[in-house]
Amino acid sequence: MVLPVNHGGFLIILLSNSMGVDVMDKLYLKEKEVALMTGKAISTLRNERCLRKGIPYLKPKDGRSIYYKLQDVCDYMESQRIAFE
């Protein structure tokens, strides 16, 4: 769930999962949370994993779940930033 909040004239987007947990309080994110945070489709995240590009991820031994470290997602987002002089 995306929650827009006005904070001192700035629009801040708070992300929470379906259970109401603030995404920024978590160390690892599921692919749905990463898709919300980055604006990428889940299929794009999956395709990038197959191509070994995009955001680094973890795949535990159970072989089914995929997790992304919050810091890696934030670093990726920052690397995509366009700055003007």
Buried (B, 14 or more C-beta within 10 A) or exposed (E): EEEEEEEEEEEEEEBBBEEEEEBEEBEBBBBEBBBBBBEBEBEEBBEBBEEEEBBEBEEEEEEEEBBBBBEBBEEBEEEEEEEEE
